[in-house]
Amino acid sequence: MPDMTGGVAAALSPLIRRIVAPNPGLMTGPGTNTYLVGIDEVAVIDPGPDAPSHIEAIVGASMRERVRWILVTHHHIDHAAGVQRLKEATGAEIVAFGPPKSAGADWAPDRKAKDGDVIEGTEWGLEVLHTPGHASDHLCFFLEEERVLFTGDTVLSGSTTVINPPDGDMAADLQSLERLRKRRLSRLCPGHGDVLDDPKAILSEYVAHRMERENQILEILSAGPSKITDLVSKIYVDVPEALHDMAGRSVLAHLQKLKAEGRVSGRDVNSAWKVA
Ligand SMILES: [Zn+2]
């Protein structure tokens, strides 16, 4: 069993440590993963929720002046809410693509990251990849020395990630996954759950899963117009009721992608959708 105990720094490789945040739940699995990259100069990937005990654990794992960068995969609160508290504790530079204006977040990056940037520590380099889909400001970070990809919520361990429009975008997500698939990667370090050892297979599974959903939706609609709630109850038979609202958001994301491609028509969550 993987050790996903919260609050302690677990070494995953010579350069990578992980601390699991105390926010386990339906959408967060064992809790958000905070990664520490480097020893002499440390980049923190995702401070996680604004939990004082968690921020203390992050600072306590290194000498505070060694924490030089706070990298944010995306603005969702389970990844980014602790950003200000960690900044105050360490003086580190906040590097992020977002947050998008619509999020109304109470923090801003010191440095706006863009695709292709490289954050350079003394012992390592982290390449920034802009991977919109789960969130418009989503970034993955590629650790060149170990060919490890920090995936945020673009890829999770144990489940596929929810695409919640309008900030979430299914077409963009598929493009991001295709792009990641082209890279030679050794391991994936996801935003939730344990390390994934077979990046090629996982990324292919993700794309296949999305295409299967899309086909299910098209199949049901070809039998007649359907509302999103009906699509969810037909497709997500094994998924607990409590998750049906989120499933509906992902179905909407699929429908919007198909609509942009001219394959279905419909308006919103309350209207009936049909094949075009
Ligand atoms: Zn998350």
Residues whose N, C-alpha, C, O or C-beta is under 5 A from the ligand:
A	BS01	ZN	D78 D153 G191
